Amino acid sequence: MSDAPARDRILDTAFRLFYARGIKAVGVDLIIAESGVAKATFYKHFPAKDDLVVAYLDRVDAIWTGQLHAAAEGAGPEPADQLVGLFDALTSACRRDGYRGCAFINAAAETMPGTPVHQRTVAHKQAVLAWVRDLAVRAGARDPDALARALTLLLDGGLASGALDADPMAAVHAASSARALVAAHTA
């Protein structure tokens, strides 16, 4: 058993299982068993399964947002280049062993609108959209809202296609399309 604190072990276990199997397919008893904590310890840290799912999505958000920002920054200082460069994160994600698509899209598909988990998925997508819109403004896009919406739809489509088609070239095609969109909106 790991020496990590119980909360971390629970969250690490949930992260692995929720992404691999889906939120609804993974019960609290399995997480308790695999994390090696007592039931009382689990519920002390996560009074309801939704609390754990939101914590899982918070962790996914930190990782994915970091990857998006790093990919954008890796494309150079120009915002137009960063709008295309962020798709390098998609390329890396789609090639990862065990890739099952976007954890937020997956979670949204398993939950009802208005629930804390669904609200967390929406918050993540809105934050990505706002960040892309800011890049579009700084890139001088004529209609930054339209460009940001098109790019985030393309990003989500690439995330889904990478899982459904199991074709890592989906990300390459998405990046190529992003390049064309950015050029058309900033020319």
C-alpha positions, 0 to 999 in steps of 0.5 A: 500500500502506498504511503500517500495520504488517504485522500490522495490514494482515493483520488489517484484510484478514482482518477485511474478507474473513472477515466478507464471505465467511466464514472457510472461503471465505478462504484465507491466500494471498488474505489475503497478496495483499490485505494486501501482505505476504510469506508469511514475514511473515504466518506470523511474525505468525500461525503458523496460520490459526486464530491469525488467525481468533481475532485477528479475533474478538478485534477483532470482540468489542471492537467489538461489546461496545463497541457493546452497552455504549454502547447500554445506557449511552445508555438511561440509568442504570437497569439495566432501561432498559439491558437494553432499550437494548442492543438499539439496537446491534442496530438499528445493526448490522442497518442497516449496509451489508454486514451479514451477521449475527453474526460469532461465530454465523457463525464457530461455524457454520464450525468444529468444537466444541473448536477454538480458533476455536469456543472463542473464539465460546463465550467471547464469548457467555458474556461477553455473557450474564454482562454481561446477567445482571449488568444483570438482577441490578441491575435487580432481576429475580426470575430474572436467569439466565432473563431474561439467557438470554431476552434474549441469545437474543432478541439472537442471533435479532435478529442472525440475522433482520437478516441472513436477512430483510434486514429492519431492523425485526427489531431494532425487534421484538426491542427491543419484545420485550425491553421486555416481557421486562424488564417481566415479570421486574422488575415 
